[in-house]
């Protein structure tokens, strides 16, 4: 039987909205505006669209303990 010990790196992005909300999200939460050709994320508090390129990123290693 195989046991996974590490799941590789997962990127976690951090965004700050003009409504003073600060939140984290993953790449699966990024949406794409086809007209403007820009990826964005939606603020969970006020619904403002924030450009994905304006957000900071950190990398986290996932282990079986953190799942």
C-alpha positions as a printed NumPy array, in Angstrom:
array([[  0.   ,   0.   ,   0.   ],
       [  1.258,   3.482,  -0.858],
       [  1.05 ,   6.324,   1.633],
       [  1.381,   9.933,   0.463],
       [  3.625,  11.929,   2.797],
       [  3.74 ,  15.207,   0.92 ],
       [  1.397,  16.734,  -1.641],
       [  3.771,  19.268,  -3.133],
       [  3.451,  23.023,  -3.031],
       [  0.187,  24.904,  -3.007],
       [  0.15 ,  28.605,  -3.783],
       [ -1.946,  30.741,  -1.472],
       [ -2.646,  34.297,  -2.576],
       [ -3.476,  37.233,  -0.315],
       [ -5.629,  40.159,  -1.419],
       [ -6.646,  43.407,   0.23 ],
       [ -9.782,  45.173,  -0.94 ],
       [-10.646,  48.872,  -0.782],
       [-13.335,  47.99 ,   1.808],
       [-10.464,  46.992,   4.209],
       [-11.236,  43.283,   3.812],
       [ -8.094,  41.108,   3.619],
       [ -8.499,  37.508,   2.502],
       [ -6.603,  34.485,   1.164],
       [ -7.524,  32.408,  -1.869],
       [ -6.106,  29.715,  -4.161],
       [ -5.712,  29.7  ,  -7.932],
       [ -8.975,  27.759,  -8.302],
       [-10.808,  30.869,  -6.977],
       [ -9.491,  33.117,  -9.775],
       [-12.036,  34.101, -12.437],
       [-11.296,  35.497, -15.881],
       [-12.784,  38.569, -17.567],
       [-12.813,  37.712, -21.279],
       [-13.55 ,  41.28 , -22.401],
       [-10.645,  42.866, -20.507],
       [ -8.478,  39.705, -20.752],
       [ -7.663,  39.95 , -17.024],
       [ -7.801,  37.356, -14.251],
       [ -9.492,  38.598, -11.077],
       [-10.807,  37.485,  -7.699],
       [-14.027,  38.659,  -6.038],
       [-13.937,  40.193,  -2.545],
       [-16.073,  37.995,  -0.244],
       [-17.341,  41.045,   1.696],
       [-18.369,  43.601,  -0.916],
       [-18.076,  41.767,  -4.263],
       [-15.442,  44.107,  -5.737],
       [-13.288,  42.603,  -8.501],
       [ -9.57 ,  42.68 ,  -7.599],
       [ -6.928,  42.021, -10.233],
       [ -5.109,  38.782,  -9.553],
       [ -1.803,  40.45 , -10.565],
       [ -2.148,  42.926,  -7.66 ],
       [ -2.172,  40.167,  -5.021],
       [  0.761,  38.688,  -3.134],
       [  1.564,  34.968,  -3.116],
       [  2.99 ,  32.497,  -0.595],
       [  3.803,  28.828,  -1.157],
       [  2.725,  26.191,   1.335],
       [  3.777,  22.535,   1.459],
       [  0.873,  20.234,   2.212],
       [  1.495,  17.182,   4.376],
       [ -0.906,  14.469,   5.461],
       [ -1.13 ,  16.092,   8.921],
       [ -2.45 ,  19.365,   7.477],
       [ -5.155,  17.629,   5.416]])
